[in-house]
Amino acid sequence: MITYNSDGMKMPNIRKRETTAWIKEVVASYGRKVGEIGYMFVNDEKILEVNREFLGHDYYTDIITFDYDEGDTINGDIVISLDTVRSNAEMLGKDYNEELHRVIIHGILHLCGINDKGPGERELMENAENNALALMPTQI
């Protein structure tokens, strides 16, 4: 089951049923199944608080993924700063909705085992994001 919540922010205008179906399709393409996934949409101050408390990092980010995978079933909590998603979209000249969905699937790709911190990994993640976005129905 995938849940969508917000804390301190208005819930983003996403089509939950269609987004959930898309996420499940992406996960299945990696030979995995969806277990319990919880999205929490927050502001910059809240994600900074989460970053400090759980990761010991003192900086803003667009997403933090907590991985609770069990075998081939992905489980996790995904915290997304809508403030940072918006500022990144503006900085990159991207549509906000496209950037939001890129970040939504970025967390799922982490849960599927794709990393983006080591040498060459960022390119692999960007390729995986682009492939996942290509699967996204236009009505999302």
N, C-alpha and C positions, 0 to 999 in steps of 0.2 A: 504494500500500500504506500502511496506517495501522498504526503500532506503538505499543504502550503499555508504558512502563517506569516504574520508581520508583527513587529515590535517597534513602536515609536514612529512608524511610517504607514502611509496608506498602502494597502495591498496593491501590487502592480497589476495592471490590466492584462492578465494572461488568461488564456482559455485553458482552464485546468484539465478538463477531460482530454482535449486534444494534445496538450503538453505531456500529460501522463502517458498517452498512447505512443507518442513520439519517443519519449525516454525509454519505454519498454522495448521499442523496436531497436533503438541504439544498443541497449544492454544486450538484447538477444543476438545482435550482430557480433558480439564478443563472446558468445557462448555462455552467457550468464543469465541469471533471473533476478528480478526485483523483489526484495524483501520489504523492509521498512526503511523508507527514505523520508526524512523530514526537512523541508525547506523553511528557513526563517529569513524574511526580508527585513533588513534593519537600516539604520542611518550610519554615518561615518563614526559617530561617537560610540555607538554600541559595538561596532565591529572592532574598534580600537580596544574597547574594554575586553572583548572576547580574546583578541590577539594577546593582550597583556596577561590575562588570567590563565589561559590554557596553553599558550605557546611561548610566553615570555618575550614576545616581540612588541616593540614600542613604535608601531607604524600602522598606517591605514592600508587596507587592501580591498579588493573587490569581492573576494571569496575566501572562506575557510571551510575545509571539508574534514569532517570527523568520520573515520572509516571504522565500521563495526562488521565487516564482511565475515560471512561464514560459508566456507567452501565456494560453490559456484553462485551463491546468492549474495547480492550486494545489499548492504545495510549501512546507513549513515545519516548524519546530520550535516546539512549544508547551510552555512550562514552567508548571505549575500548583502553587501552594502549597496543600496540603490543609489546613494549619493555618488559613490565611486564609479558605479556603472555609468551613470549619467555624465560625469566629468570625463571618463575615458572615451565615451561615445563622441562627445564634443571634441576632445583633443585629437581623436583619430579620424574625425569627419565621418563617423558611422551613424546609422540610424539607431536610436535608443533601443527600440524593440529588438533589433538584430543583435545588438551588443548584450542585451539582457538574456536572450536565448543562448548566445555563445557562452555566457558565464553559467547559466543554468546547466548546460550540457558539460561544461568544463569540470564541474564537481562530479558529475556522473562518470566521466572518463577517468578521473582520479580513482573512483571506486572500482572501476574496471581494470585498474592496474597501470594506467598511463601516468608517468611522472613528467615534470617539466623543469626540474632544477639542475639536473646534471648536464654534462656536455652532449649536445645534439638532441636533448630531450624536448626542448622548447619547440623545435621544428616538428618533431613527431606529434606533440600535443596539438599544434596548430593544424597539421594535416588531419588529425582525428576530429578536431572541431569542425573543420570545413566539410569533411565527409558526413558528419552527423547533421550539420546544418543543411546539407543537400538532401537529407532524408526528411527534413521537417516539412509538413504540409503547409501550403501557402496560407491557410486560414487561421494559423496560430497567431 
